[in-house]
Amino acid sequence: MQIDILTIFPKMFESPFQESILKKAQEKGLLKINLIDIRSFSRDKHKKVDDYPFGGGVGMVMKPEPIFEAWEFVCASNPDLPTKTILLTPQGRTFSQAKAQELSKLKRLILICGHYEGIDERVREQLVDEEISIGDYVLTGGELPAMVLVDAVARLLPGVLGSEESALDDSFSDGLLEYPQYTRPRVYRGLEVPEVLLSGDHEKIRLWRRKQSLLRTRQKRADLLKKARLSEEDKKLLMEN
């Protein structure tokens, strides 16, 4: 997958994208991330990318010209690659695991990071295919949401985690929260690992994990349980407790 990020603060991405799984994914050639500085497309001698809003009001608005030209430059660099352009904005639909899975199947994403009081509406109208928010709160810009989106999508790409089953067990992958996890030592400060996980009985372990996932979701996110598609086995496991 190729991800092009249009931003006025490209240096914000350098450390997060050069660590851990994202770094390895790029080294393996599974993921290509390009950082495009919108300021470099400004025609202002001071590289200004914002201006006062027409009609008055507080704050500044990102100008359309640098964003349009940055977007056109990116698209022209690989015109045959299908592209989806996403604007990171509090006005967008809330990001979810389901959306991450959907985006992970695409070949290319262009992410536009907004700033100040927003961007010129013509960018939304002409360039943007979808608007995404990571929550009902306002940040200083779209850079942090872009990092969240890239991380969530990249880990779902085949080969990135090393085992596709790892991502399948994540919280929200099937609409439920993940079951509890344990590792060595078997006993720590008097707290023991559940005996079933040491039994070697794969069916019992599967049932225990599924039940714990259901119970944890009911306890912490009952709203998710109401929307989940529960099998007859799931309903039976819930009734046992």
C-alpha positions as CSV (number, residue, x, y, z in Angstrom):
1,M,0.0,0.0,0.0
2,Q,1.1,3.6,-0.7
3,I,0.0,6.4,1.6
4,D,0.7,10.0,0.7
5,I,0.2,12.5,3.6
6,L,-0.3,16.2,2.8
7,T,0.7,18.2,5.8
8,I,2.3,21.5,6.9
9,F,4.3,19.6,9.6
10,P,6.0,16.7,8.0
11,K,8.6,16.4,10.8
12,M,5.9,15.3,13.2
13,F,5.7,12.0,11.4
14,E,9.4,11.1,11.3
15,S,9.7,9.4,14.7
16,P,6.4,7.5,14.7
17,F,6.9,6.1,11.2
18,Q,10.5,5.0,11.9
19,E,9.8,2.8,14.9
20,S,8.4,-0.7,15.5
21,I,5.9,-2.3,13.1
22,L,5.5,0.6,10.8
23,K,9.3,0.8,10.2
24,K,9.5,-2.9,9.5
25,A,6.5,-2.8,7.1
26,Q,8.3,-0.1,5.1
27,E,11.6,-2.0,5.1
28,K,9.8,-5.1,3.8
29,G,8.2,-3.1,1.0
30,L,4.7,-3.8,2.3
31,L,4.0,-0.1,2.9
32,K,5.2,3.1,1.3
33,I,4.6,6.4,3.1
34,N,5.3,9.7,1.4
35,L,5.2,13.0,3.3
36,I,4.3,16.0,1.2
37,D,4.9,19.5,2.7
38,I,2.0,21.7,1.6
39,R,4.1,24.8,2.3
40,S,6.4,23.8,-0.6
41,F,3.5,24.5,-3.0
42,S,2.7,27.9,-1.6
43,R,3.3,30.8,-4.1
44,D,3.8,33.2,-1.2
45,K,7.4,34.3,-0.7
46,H,7.0,33.5,3.0
47,K,5.4,30.1,2.2
48,K,2.1,31.2,3.8
49,V,-0.6,28.6,3.5
50,D,-3.5,30.3,5.4
51,D,-5.5,33.5,5.3
52,Y,-8.4,35.3,7.0
53,P,-11.9,33.8,6.3
54,F,-14.2,35.7,4.0
55,G,-17.1,37.0,6.0
56,G,-15.0,37.6,9.1
57,G,-14.6,35.5,12.2
58,V,-11.8,34.3,14.4
59,G,-8.8,32.2,13.3
60,M,-7.3,31.4,9.9
61,V,-8.3,29.1,7.1
62,M,-6.0,27.0,5.0
63,K,-5.8,28.3,1.4
64,P,-6.9,26.1,-1.5
65,E,-4.1,26.7,-3.9
66,P,-1.2,24.9,-2.1
67,I,-3.5,21.9,-1.2
68,F,-4.8,21.6,-4.8
69,E,-1.3,21.7,-6.3
70,A,0.2,19.3,-3.7
71,W,-2.7,16.9,-4.4
72,E,-2.2,17.2,-8.2
73,F,1.5,16.6,-7.8
74,V,1.0,13.5,-5.8
75,C,-1.6,12.1,-8.2
76,A,0.6,12.8,-11.2
77,S,3.5,10.8,-9.6
78,N,1.6,7.6,-10.1
79,P,-1.5,8.3,-12.2
80,D,-2.4,4.6,-12.8
81,L,-2.7,3.8,-9.1
82,P,-6.4,3.9,-7.9
83,T,-6.5,6.6,-5.2
84,K,-8.8,7.5,-2.3
85,T,-8.4,10.9,-0.7
86,I,-9.3,11.3,3.0
87,L,-9.6,14.5,5.0
88,L,-8.8,14.2,8.7
89,T,-11.4,16.4,10.4
90,P,-13.6,16.5,13.5
91,Q,-16.6,16.7,11.1
92,G,-15.9,13.3,9.6
93,R,-17.4,9.9,10.4
94,T,-15.8,8.3,13.5
95,F,-12.9,6.0,12.6
96,S,-13.5,2.3,13.5
97,Q,-11.8,-1.1,13.1
98,A,-14.3,-1.9,10.4
99,K,-13.2,1.3,8.5
100,A,-9.5,0.3,9.0
101,Q,-10.3,-3.1,7.5
102,E,-12.0,-1.5,4.6
103,L,-9.2,0.9,3.9
104,S,-6.5,-1.8,4.2
105,K,-7.8,-3.4,1.0
106,L,-7.0,-0.3,-1.1
107,K,-3.8,0.2,-3.0
108,R,-3.4,3.9,-2.2
109,L,-4.6,6.6,0.2
110,I,-4.0,10.3,0.2
111,L,-4.5,11.9,3.6
112,I,-5.0,15.6,4.0
113,C,-4.2,17.1,7.4
114,G,-6.3,20.1,8.2
115,H,-5.2,22.9,10.5
116,Y,-6.2,26.2,12.0
117,E,-10.0,26.9,11.7
118,G,-10.2,24.4,8.9
119,I,-9.6,24.3,5.1
120,D,-11.2,26.2,2.2
121,E,-14.4,24.4,1.4
122,R,-13.4,24.0,-2.2
123,V,-10.9,21.4,-1.2
124,R,-13.7,19.4,0.4
125,E,-15.9,19.7,-2.6
126,Q,-13.3,18.9,-5.3
127,L,-10.6,16.6,-3.8
128,V,-12.0,14.7,-0.9
129,D,-13.7,11.3,-1.2
130,E,-14.3,10.8,2.5
131,E,-13.9,12.7,5.8
132,I,-12.7,10.8,8.9
133,S,-12.6,11.8,12.6
134,I,-10.9,9.8,15.4
135,G,-13.3,11.1,18.0
136,D,-15.7,13.8,19.1
137,Y,-13.0,16.3,20.2
138,V,-10.9,18.9,18.5
139,L,-7.1,18.7,18.0
140,T,-4.7,21.3,16.7
141,G,-4.4,19.6,13.4
142,G,-4.9,16.4,11.4
143,E,-1.4,15.0,11.9
144,L,-2.1,12.9,15.0
145,P,-5.4,11.5,13.5
146,A,-3.4,10.7,10.3
147,M,-0.9,8.7,12.4
148,V,-3.7,6.8,14.1
149,L,-5.3,5.9,10.8
150,V,-2.0,4.8,9.2
151,D,-1.1,2.6,12.2
152,A,-4.5,1.0,12.3
153,V,-4.6,0.3,8.6
154,A,-1.0,-0.8,8.2
155,R,-1.1,-3.5,10.8
156,L,-3.9,-5.2,8.8
157,L,-1.9,-5.4,5.6
158,P,-0.9,-9.0,4.8
159,G,2.5,-9.8,6.2
160,V,2.9,-6.7,8.4
161,L,2.2,-8.5,11.7
162,G,3.7,-11.8,10.6
163,S,0.5,-13.6,11.3
164,E,-2.8,-12.6,10.0
165,E,-4.5,-14.4,12.8
166,S,-3.1,-11.9,15.3
167,A,-5.2,-9.1,13.8
168,L,-8.3,-11.3,13.6
169,D,-8.3,-11.6,17.4
170,D,-8.1,-7.9,18.0
171,S,-10.8,-6.1,19.9
172,F,-13.6,-4.8,17.6
173,S,-12.6,-7.2,14.8
174,D,-15.8,-9.2,15.3
175,G,-17.6,-6.5,17.1
176,L,-16.5,-7.6,20.6
177,L,-13.6,-6.8,22.9
178,E,-10.7,-9.2,23.1
179,Y,-10.4,-11.9,25.7
180,P,-7.9,-11.6,28.6
181,Q,-4.3,-12.6,27.8
182,Y,-1.6,-14.2,30.1
183,T,2.0,-15.1,29.8
184,R,4.8,-16.3,32.1
185,P,5.2,-16.6,35.0
186,R,2.4,-18.9,35.8
187,V,2.0,-17.4,39.3
188,Y,2.9,-13.8,40.1
189,R,2.3,-12.3,43.5
190,G,-0.2,-15.0,44.2
191,L,-2.2,-14.4,41.0
192,E,-2.5,-17.5,38.9
193,V,-3.1,-18.0,35.2
194,P,-6.5,-19.6,34.6
195,E,-6.1,-23.4,34.6
196,V,-7.9,-23.9,31.3
197,L,-5.1,-22.1,29.4
198,L,-2.6,-24.6,30.7
199,S,-4.8,-27.6,29.8
200,G,-3.7,-28.1,26.2
201,D,-7.4,-28.7,25.3
202,H,-7.9,-26.4,22.3
203,E,-11.7,-26.6,22.3
204,K,-11.9,-25.7,26.0
205,I,-9.5,-22.8,25.5
206,R,-11.5,-21.6,22.5
207,L,-14.8,-21.7,24.5
208,W,-13.2,-20.0,27.5
209,R,-11.8,-17.2,25.3
210,R,-15.0,-16.7,23.5
211,K,-16.9,-16.5,26.8
212,Q,-14.5,-14.1,28.3
213,S,-14.7,-11.9,25.2
214,L,-18.5,-11.8,25.5
215,L,-18.5,-11.1,29.3
216,R,-15.8,-8.4,28.9
217,T,-17.8,-6.7,26.2
218,R,-21.0,-6.9,28.3
219,Q,-19.2,-5.4,31.3
220,K,-17.2,-2.7,29.5
221,R,-19.1,-1.9,26.3
222,A,-22.7,-3.2,26.4
223,D,-23.5,-1.0,23.4
224,L,-21.2,-3.2,21.3
225,L,-22.9,-6.4,22.5
226,K,-26.3,-5.1,21.5
227,K,-25.1,-4.6,17.9
228,A,-23.0,-7.8,17.6
229,R,-24.2,-10.8,15.7
230,L,-24.3,-13.5,18.3
231,S,-24.4,-17.2,17.5
232,E,-26.5,-19.7,19.5
233,E,-23.3,-20.8,21.1
234,D,-22.6,-17.2,22.1
235,K,-26.0,-16.8,23.7
236,K,-25.5,-20.1,25.6
237,L,-22.1,-18.9,26.9
238,L,-23.6,-15.7,28.1
239,M,-26.4,-17.5,29.9
240,E,-23.9,-19.6,31.8
241,N,-22.8,-16.6,33.9
